[in-house]
Amino acid sequence: MALAKAGGWQMTVKPSAPEAPASAAFSAPVSAASDEQRVEARSSALKKELGMRDLVLQQIVYVVGTVWVGTAAKLGHSQVVFWLAAMLFFYLPQAAVVIHLSRRMPLEGGLYQWARLGLGEAAGFMVAWNLWIYAVVLIATIGLLVATNLAYVAGPSGAWMASNKTFIMVLNAFMLTGLMVLAAVGLGVSKWLHNAGSVMLMLSFAALIALPFYHMARGTLPAYHPFAVAMPALSLFSLNVFGKMSMGALSGFEYVAVLAGETKDAERNIARATIIAAPIIAAMFILGTSAVLAFVPIDQINLIGPIPQVLRIGFGATGAGAAAAGIAILLLTGRTVANSSIVFTGTTRMPMVAGWDNLLPRWFTKLHPRFRTPVNSVLFVGMVALVFGAAGIAGVGEQEAFQLLDNAAGIFYGLTYLAMFAIPLVGWRAIGGRPPLWLMIAAGSGFLVTLLYVVLSIFPIIDVPSWFSFALKISSVVIVLNLIGAGLFVAARRRRARTAAV
């Protein structure tokens, strides 16, 4: 595998470089061929649980976030133009780069390994750090999302659940405990939850997409044009939403590659799963956004639970319609739980693979004797997510809390994508060979859109008491946590150098 040619890149075997001094920590690339073999050897201890069907369903349930149709609907009927632009300038470039890199380097750790081999060990560590923080912050919103869905299931009598902070925190603790148990047991069990969540998501979207046509047939919706096009007005707000529709909504194809060491025939199946899932995801987003616009005025869209909001309106609040809406919303809640489980499982692998490289304590690499999962990493991630969840909810309203957590998570994730798109542009020398021109153009497009998203995500798309305070909170969190990550890396390199010298 280490010498295989894929997509125009030819791996060249390089002699192993000596340990770089701490002062060179942020510039030294690693020896790609020998490191690939070492990672593959480590991965052999993991169980190969994921097949093609699992990967396709996990792509769908992970990429299709339930909040993005509400975010996109804020643009009105210009959403179609923005969705098409997002797909052209980000979605397709992302798929091209992910397919190319996953075929070239099908390694446990995914984007961490790609960045480490292409951009250097420091870049790889910071990618893993940001990916880990992103996942922890995202997981911390599970209580808020589930509480919002349950409030819509219960109807007016359950409205308190979406804003009661004590209830949300208790629910968060309960959900995170369940995720920890599933992650510890392993993908042999949790993949069935992931697959079921994907099916639940598609059924919920089918109901959402069908509702406008049903009401139009009954005459309760005068007209419905799902592909109505309005020319967009370019503004800071519309560009902010465009960034969220691109990097926020359409990213995620690379995430299953984190589990490449636990995937059957990863080099072939991850790429094929991406190709199969892509058109399904595109249709779900465009038609789902149109359905939101058919029922909810733009200024009344619930950015935490836009789909439950539409299902409740479309099915009605009484009788059989209310029961149908409740069932659809519960299916959607199943997707939320499944997606959180995928994110949680993936992020527990980041400390493990960093431990393989002696950048984190070996404690994180300990595998359960039966399930072969990194149990210490599972416990650590769960505890940190609980802290982030409590901190994010304290002192602000639920919509602002969600925006704070969601925007911060998005920026951390965006930073990892900047590294991923940089690999074909500047990382090819370390890997060997040269990527084709079309891939470099795709990577450049994806890089610029991601940069736009990262910069504008410090601003909210809802009314908050102070935009400056909102931006300051997010910027401070991103900067401080990345400085902590850089400090951990430098300390780890020095500790490893001292150990090698003994």
C-alpha positions as CSV (number, residue, x, y, z in Angstrom):
1,M,0.0,0.0,0.0
2,A,2.8,2.4,0.9
3,L,4.1,2.3,-2.7
4,A,0.7,2.3,-4.5
5,K,-0.1,5.0,-7.0
6,A,-3.4,6.7,-6.5
7,G,-4.9,9.6,-8.5
8,G,-1.6,10.8,-9.9
9,W,0.4,10.7,-6.7
10,Q,3.3,8.3,-6.4
11,M,4.6,7.5,-3.0
12,T,8.4,7.5,-2.8
13,V,10.1,5.8,0.1
14,K,12.3,8.1,2.1
15,P,14.8,7.2,4.8
16,S,13.6,7.8,8.3
17,A,14.7,11.2,9.5
18,P,16.3,11.7,12.9
19,E,14.3,13.2,15.7
20,A,13.8,16.9,15.1
21,P,14.8,19.3,17.9
22,A,12.0,21.1,19.7
23,S,12.9,24.4,17.9
24,A,12.0,22.8,14.6
25,A,8.8,21.3,15.8
26,F,6.6,23.5,13.7
27,S,8.3,22.9,10.3
28,A,9.6,19.4,10.2
29,P,7.7,16.9,8.0
30,V,7.7,13.2,8.9
31,S,8.8,10.3,6.8
32,A,5.6,9.3,5.0
33,A,6.3,5.7,3.9
34,S,7.7,4.3,7.1
35,D,5.0,6.1,9.1
36,E,2.2,4.7,7.0
37,Q,3.5,1.2,7.7
38,R,3.7,2.0,11.4
39,V,0.1,3.3,11.6
40,E,-1.1,0.2,9.7
41,A,0.6,-2.0,12.1
42,R,-1.0,-0.3,15.1
43,S,-4.4,-0.4,13.4
44,S,-4.2,-4.2,13.0
45,A,-5.2,-4.5,16.7
46,L,-8.5,-2.8,15.9
47,K,-11.6,-4.7,14.8
48,K,-12.7,-4.2,11.2
49,E,-16.4,-3.5,11.7
50,L,-17.5,-1.0,9.0
51,G,-18.6,-2.1,5.5
52,M,-19.8,-0.2,2.4
53,R,-23.4,0.0,3.6
54,D,-22.3,1.3,7.0
55,L,-20.1,4.0,5.4
56,V,-22.8,5.3,3.1
57,L,-25.4,5.6,5.9
58,Q,-22.8,7.2,8.3
59,Q,-21.9,9.7,5.6
60,I,-25.6,10.7,5.3
61,V,-26.4,10.9,9.0
62,Y,-23.2,12.8,9.7
63,V,-23.2,15.4,6.9
64,V,-27.0,16.2,6.9
65,G,-27.3,18.3,10.0
66,T,-30.9,19.0,10.9
67,V,-30.3,22.7,11.7
68,W,-28.8,23.8,8.3
69,V,-32.1,23.9,6.4
70,G,-33.2,26.5,8.9
71,T,-30.0,28.5,8.5
72,A,-30.3,28.4,4.7
73,A,-34.0,29.4,4.8
74,K,-32.9,32.7,6.3
75,L,-31.9,33.7,2.8
76,G,-35.4,33.2,1.4
77,H,-35.8,31.9,-2.1
78,S,-32.2,32.9,-3.0
79,Q,-31.3,29.7,-1.0
80,V,-31.3,27.7,-4.2
81,V,-28.6,29.9,-5.8
82,F,-26.5,29.8,-2.6
83,W,-26.9,26.0,-2.3
84,L,-25.8,25.5,-5.9
85,A,-22.8,27.9,-5.3
86,A,-21.9,26.1,-2.1
87,M,-21.9,22.8,-3.9
88,L,-19.9,24.1,-6.8
89,F,-17.2,25.9,-4.8
90,F,-17.0,23.7,-1.7
91,Y,-19.1,20.5,-1.9
92,L,-17.5,19.1,-5.0
93,P,-14.0,20.3,-4.2
94,Q,-14.3,18.7,-0.8
95,A,-15.4,15.4,-2.2
96,A,-12.6,15.4,-4.7
97,V,-9.9,16.1,-2.1
98,V,-11.3,13.6,0.4
99,I,-11.6,10.8,-2.2
100,H,-8.1,11.5,-3.4
101,L,-6.5,11.5,0.1
102,S,-8.6,8.6,1.5
103,R,-7.4,6.4,-1.4
104,R,-3.9,7.6,-1.1
105,M,-3.7,7.3,2.7
106,P,-6.4,5.0,4.2
107,L,-5.1,5.3,7.8
108,E,-6.7,5.3,11.2
109,G,-6.9,8.9,12.3
110,G,-7.9,10.2,8.9
111,L,-7.3,13.9,8.5
112,Y,-4.8,13.9,11.4
113,Q,-2.6,11.4,9.5
114,W,-3.0,13.2,6.2
115,A,-1.9,16.5,7.7
116,R,0.9,14.9,9.7
117,L,2.4,13.2,6.6
118,G,1.8,16.1,4.2
119,L,2.3,19.2,6.4
120,G,4.4,18.0,9.3
121,E,3.9,16.6,12.8
122,A,3.0,20.0,14.3
123,A,0.3,20.6,11.7
124,G,-1.0,17.1,12.3
125,F,-1.2,17.6,16.0
126,M,-3.0,20.9,15.7
127,V,-5.5,19.4,13.2
128,A,-6.2,16.6,15.7
129,W,-6.5,19.1,18.6
130,N,-9.0,21.3,16.7
131,L,-10.9,18.3,15.4
132,W,-11.1,17.0,19.0
133,I,-12.2,20.3,20.4
134,Y,-14.8,20.7,17.6
135,A,-16.3,17.3,18.4
136,V,-16.3,17.9,22.2
137,V,-18.1,21.3,21.7
138,L,-20.5,19.8,19.2
139,I,-21.4,16.8,21.4
140,A,-22.0,19.3,24.3
141,T,-25.1,20.5,22.4
142,I,-26.8,17.1,22.4
143,G,-28.9,17.9,25.5
144,L,-30.1,21.2,24.0
145,L,-31.0,19.6,20.6
146,V,-32.9,16.7,22.2
147,A,-34.7,19.0,24.6
148,T,-35.9,21.2,21.8
149,N,-37.2,18.1,19.8
150,L,-38.9,16.7,22.9
151,A,-40.6,20.1,23.5
152,Y,-42.1,19.9,19.9
153,V,-43.2,16.3,20.5
154,A,-45.0,17.3,23.7
155,G,-46.6,20.3,22.2
156,P,-47.5,23.6,24.1
157,S,-47.4,21.8,27.4
158,G,-43.7,20.8,26.9
159,A,-42.4,24.2,25.8
160,W,-40.6,24.5,29.1
161,M,-38.2,21.7,28.2
162,A,-36.4,23.8,25.5
163,S,-35.5,26.6,27.9
164,N,-35.1,24.9,31.3
165,K,-31.4,24.8,31.9
166,T,-31.6,22.3,34.8
167,F,-33.5,19.9,32.6
168,I,-31.1,20.4,29.7
169,M,-28.0,19.8,31.8
170,V,-29.5,16.6,33.3
171,L,-30.5,15.4,29.9
172,N,-27.0,16.2,28.6
173,A,-25.4,14.1,31.4
174,F,-27.8,11.2,30.6
175,M,-27.1,11.3,26.9
176,L,-23.4,11.6,27.2
177,T,-23.3,8.6,29.6
178,G,-25.0,6.6,27.0
179,L,-22.6,7.7,24.3
180,M,-19.7,6.7,26.5
181,V,-21.1,3.2,27.0
182,L,-21.7,2.8,23.2
183,A,-18.2,4.1,22.4
184,A,-16.6,1.7,24.9
185,V,-18.5,-1.3,23.6
186,G,-17.4,-0.5,20.0
187,L,-18.5,-0.1,16.4
188,G,-19.8,-3.7,16.3
189,V,-22.8,-2.4,18.4
190,S,-22.8,1.3,17.8
191,K,-22.8,1.1,14.0
192,W,-26.4,-0.3,14.2
193,L,-27.4,2.9,16.0
194,H,-25.6,4.9,13.4
195,N,-27.3,3.1,10.5
196,A,-30.7,3.3,12.2
197,G,-30.2,7.0,12.8
198,S,-29.5,7.5,9.1
199,V,-32.7,5.7,8.1
200,M,-34.6,7.7,10.7
201,L,-33.1,10.9,9.2
202,M,-34.1,10.0,5.7
203,L,-37.7,9.1,6.8
204,S,-38.0,12.4,8.6
205,F,-36.7,14.3,5.6
206,A,-39.1,12.4,3.4
207,A,-42.0,13.6,5.6
208,L,-40.6,17.1,5.6
209,I,-40.2,17.2,1.8
210,A,-43.6,15.7,1.2
211,L,-45.6,18.1,3.4
212,P,-45.8,21.0,1.0
213,F,-46.9,18.8,-1.8
214,Y,-49.6,17.3,0.5
215,H,-50.9,20.7,1.5
216,M,-50.8,22.0,-2.0
217,A,-52.9,19.0,-3.1
218,R,-55.4,19.7,-0.4
219,G,-55.6,23.4,-1.2
220,T,-54.2,24.6,2.1
221,L,-51.0,25.8,0.5
222,P,-51.8,28.1,-2.5
223,A,-48.6,27.4,-4.4
224,Y,-45.3,25.7,-3.8
225,H,-42.2,26.0,-6.0
226,P,-39.4,24.0,-4.4
227,F,-36.9,25.3,-6.9
228,A,-38.0,28.9,-7.0
229,V,-35.0,31.1,-7.7
230,A,-34.4,34.7,-6.5
231,M,-31.2,36.6,-7.2
232,P,-29.2,36.9,-4.0
233,A,-28.3,40.2,-2.4
234,L,-24.6,40.1,-1.4
235,S,-24.1,41.3,2.2
236,L,-22.1,40.4,5.3
237,F,-25.2,38.5,6.5
238,S,-25.7,36.5,3.2
239,L,-22.0,35.7,3.0
240,N,-22.1,34.5,6.6
241,V,-25.0,32.2,5.8
242,F,-23.3,31.1,2.6
243,G,-20.2,30.0,4.6
244,K,-22.4,28.1,7.0
245,M,-24.2,26.4,4.1
246,S,-20.9,25.4,2.6
247,M,-18.4,24.5,5.3
248,G,-21.0,24.2,8.0
249,A,-23.7,22.1,6.2
250,L,-21.8,20.3,3.4
251,S,-18.6,19.3,5.2
252,G,-18.0,15.9,6.8
253,F,-17.1,13.5,4.1
254,E,-13.6,13.1,5.7
255,Y,-14.9,12.1,9.1
256,V,-15.5,8.5,8.4
257,A,-11.9,8.3,7.3
258,V,-11.0,8.8,11.0
259,L,-12.1,5.2,11.4
260,A,-10.2,3.8,8.4
261,G,-8.3,1.3,10.6
262,E,-11.7,-0.1,11.6
263,T,-13.1,-0.2,8.0
264,K,-13.1,-3.2,5.6
265,D,-11.1,-2.3,2.5
266,A,-10.9,1.3,3.5
267,E,-8.9,2.4,0.5
268,R,-11.8,1.5,-1.8
269,N,-14.9,1.7,0.3
270,I,-14.5,5.2,1.8
271,A,-14.2,6.8,-1.6
272,R,-17.1,4.8,-3.1
273,A,-19.3,5.6,-0.1
274,T,-18.6,9.4,-0.6
275,I,-19.7,9.1,-4.3
276,I,-22.9,7.3,-3.5
277,A,-23.9,9.6,-0.6
278,A,-23.2,13.0,-2.3
279,P,-26.3,13.3,-4.5
280,I,-28.6,12.1,-1.8
281,I,-27.3,14.7,0.6
282,A,-27.6,17.5,-2.0
283,A,-31.3,16.7,-2.7
284,M,-32.1,16.5,1.0
285,F,-30.7,19.9,1.7
286,I,-32.3,21.8,-1.2
287,L,-35.8,20.3,-0.9
288,G,-35.7,20.4,2.9
289,T,-34.9,24.2,2.9
290,S,-37.8,24.8,0.4
291,A,-40.1,23.0,2.8
292,V,-39.1,25.2,5.7
293,L,-39.8,28.3,3.6
294,A,-43.2,27.0,2.6
295,F,-44.4,27.0,6.2
296,V,-42.4,29.4,8.4
297,P,-41.8,33.1,8.0
298,I,-38.1,33.9,7.8
299,D,-38.0,35.9,11.0
300,Q,-39.7,33.1,12.9
301,I,-37.5,30.2,12.0
302,N,-36.2,28.2,15.0
303,L,-32.5,27.7,14.3
304,I,-32.2,24.9,16.8
305,G,-35.1,22.8,15.6
306,P,-36.3,24.0,12.2
307,I,-37.5,20.6,11.0
308,P,-39.5,19.8,14.2
309,Q,-41.0,23.3,13.9
310,V,-42.2,22.6,10.3
311,L,-43.4,19.1,11.1
312,R,-45.5,20.4,13.9
313,I,-47.0,23.1,11.7
314,G,-47.5,20.8,8.7
315,F,-49.1,17.9,10.5
316,G,-51.1,20.0,12.9
317,A,-51.4,20.2,16.6
318,T,-54.3,17.8,17.2
319,G,-55.5,14.3,16.3
320,A,-53.7,12.0,13.9
321,G,-51.6,14.9,12.6
322,A,-50.2,15.6,16.0
323,A,-49.3,11.9,16.5
324,A,-47.7,11.8,13.0
325,A,-45.6,14.9,13.8
326,G,-44.6,13.5,17.1
327,I,-43.4,10.2,15.5
328,A,-41.4,12.1,12.8
329,I,-39.8,14.4,15.4
330,L,-38.8,11.3,17.5
331,L,-37.2,9.8,14.4
332,L,-35.3,13.0,14.0
333,T,-34.2,12.8,17.6
334,G,-32.9,9.3,16.8
335,R,-30.7,10.9,14.1
336,T,-29.4,13.4,16.6
337,V,-28.3,10.7,19.0
338,A,-26.8,8.6,16.2
339,N,-24.8,11.5,14.8
340,S,-23.6,12.4,18.3
341,S,-22.4,8.8,18.7
342,I,-20.5,9.0,15.4
343,V,-18.8,12.2,16.4
344,F,-18.1,10.9,19.9
345,T,-16.6,7.7,18.6
346,G,-14.4,9.5,16.1
347,T,-13.1,12.1,18.6
348,T,-12.1,9.4,21.0
349,R,-9.6,8.1,18.3
350,M,-7.8,11.5,18.2
351,P,-6.1,11.1,21.6
352,M,-5.4,7.4,20.8
353,V,-3.5,8.1,17.6
354,A,-1.6,11.1,19.1
355,G,-0.6,8.7,21.9
356,W,0.8,6.3,19.3
357,D,3.1,9.1,18.2
358,N,4.1,9.8,21.9
359,L,2.5,13.3,21.7
360,L,0.0,12.4,24.4
361,P,0.4,10.0,27.4
362,R,0.2,6.3,26.5
363,W,-2.8,6.2,28.9
364,F,-4.9,7.3,26.0
365,T,-3.9,4.3,23.8
366,K,-5.1,1.6,26.2
367,L,-7.5,-0.7,24.5
368,H,-10.3,-2.6,26.2
369,P,-9.2,-6.3,26.3
370,R,-12.5,-7.5,24.8
371,F,-13.9,-4.7,22.7
372,R,-10.5,-3.3,21.5
373,T,-11.7,0.3,22.0
374,P,-9.7,3.2,23.7
375,V,-11.6,3.2,27.0
376,N,-9.5,5.8,28.7
377,S,-9.9,8.2,25.8
378,V,-13.7,7.5,25.9
379,L,-13.9,8.4,29.5
380,F,-11.8,11.6,29.1
381,V,-13.8,12.9,26.1
382,G,-17.1,12.3,27.9
383,M,-16.1,14.2,31.0
384,V,-14.8,17.2,29.0
385,A,-18.0,17.3,26.9
386,L,-20.0,17.6,30.1
387,V,-18.0,20.6,31.2
388,F,-18.4,22.3,27.8
389,G,-22.1,21.7,27.8
390,A,-22.6,23.3,31.2
391,A,-20.4,26.3,30.4
392,G,-22.1,26.9,27.1
393,I,-25.6,27.1,28.6
394,A,-24.8,29.1,31.7
395,G,-25.7,32.8,31.5
396,V,-27.3,33.0,28.1
397,G,-30.6,32.1,26.4
398,E,-31.0,28.8,24.6
399,Q,-30.8,30.3,21.0
400,E,-27.7,32.3,21.9
401,A,-26.2,29.3,23.7
402,F,-26.7,27.2,20.7
403,Q,-25.2,29.8,18.4
404,L,-22.1,30.2,20.7
405,L,-21.4,26.5,20.9
406,D,-22.3,25.8,17.2
407,N,-20.2,28.7,15.8
408,A,-17.2,27.9,18.1
409,A,-17.4,24.2,17.0
410,G,-17.6,25.3,13.4
411,I,-14.5,27.4,13.6
412,F,-12.4,24.6,15.1
413,Y,-13.7,22.3,12.4
414,G,-13.0,24.9,9.7
415,L,-9.3,25.2,10.8
416,T,-8.9,21.5,10.2
417,Y,-10.4,21.9,6.7
418,L,-7.9,24.7,5.9
419,A,-5.2,22.2,6.6
420,M,-6.9,19.5,4.5
421,F,-7.2,21.7,1.5
422,A,-3.6,22.9,2.0
423,I,-2.2,19.4,1.5
424,P,-2.7,19.2,-2.3
425,L,-1.5,22.9,-2.5
426,V,1.7,22.8,-0.4
427,G,2.1,19.3,1.1
428,W,2.8,17.2,-1.9
429,R,6.6,17.4,-1.5
430,A,6.5,15.5,1.8
431,I,4.2,12.8,0.4
432,G,5.9,12.4,-3.0
433,G,4.9,13.2,-6.5
434,R,2.5,16.0,-7.5
435,P,-1.3,16.2,-7.5
436,P,-3.0,16.9,-10.8
437,L,-3.9,20.6,-11.6
438,W,-7.7,20.0,-11.3
439,L,-7.2,18.8,-7.8
440,M,-5.1,21.8,-6.9
441,I,-7.9,24.1,-8.3
442,A,-10.5,22.2,-6.3
443,A,-8.4,22.5,-3.1
444,G,-7.9,26.2,-3.7
445,S,-11.6,26.8,-4.0
446,G,-12.4,24.8,-0.9
447,F,-9.7,26.6,1.0
448,L,-11.1,30.1,0.2
449,V,-14.7,29.2,1.1
450,T,-13.5,27.6,4.3
451,L,-11.5,30.7,5.1
452,L,-14.6,32.9,4.5
453,Y,-16.6,30.7,6.9
454,V,-14.0,30.8,9.7
455,V,-13.7,34.5,9.6
456,L,-17.4,35.3,9.5
457,S,-18.4,32.7,12.0
458,I,-17.4,35.0,14.9
459,F,-20.6,36.9,14.1
460,P,-24.1,35.5,14.9
461,I,-27.0,35.3,12.4
462,I,-29.5,36.0,15.2
463,D,-30.2,39.1,17.2
464,V,-28.1,39.0,20.4
465,P,-27.7,41.7,23.1
466,S,-24.2,42.5,21.9
467,W,-22.5,41.4,18.6
468,F,-19.2,42.6,20.0
469,S,-19.6,40.4,23.2
470,F,-20.6,37.4,21.1
471,A,-17.6,37.8,18.7
472,L,-15.3,38.4,21.6
473,K,-16.4,35.2,23.4
474,I,-15.9,33.0,20.4
475,S,-12.6,34.6,19.3
476,S,-11.2,34.2,22.9
477,V,-12.2,30.6,23.1
478,V,-10.7,29.7,19.7
479,I,-7.4,31.6,20.3
480,V,-6.9,30.4,23.9
481,L,-7.6,26.7,23.2
482,N,-5.3,26.7,20.2
483,L,-2.5,28.3,22.3
484,I,-3.1,25.5,24.8
485,G,-2.9,22.9,22.0
486,A,0.4,24.5,20.7
487,G,1.8,24.4,24.2
488,L,0.9,20.8,24.7
489,F,2.6,19.9,21.4
490,V,5.9,21.7,22.2
491,A,5.9,20.1,25.7
492,A,5.3,16.7,24.2
493,R,8.1,17.1,21.7
494,R,10.6,18.1,24.4
495,R,9.5,15.3,26.6
496,R,9.9,12.8,23.8
497,A,13.4,14.2,22.9
498,R,14.5,13.9,26.6
499,T,13.2,10.3,26.7
500,A,15.1,9.4,23.4
501,A,18.3,10.9,24.8
502,V,18.3,8.8,27.9
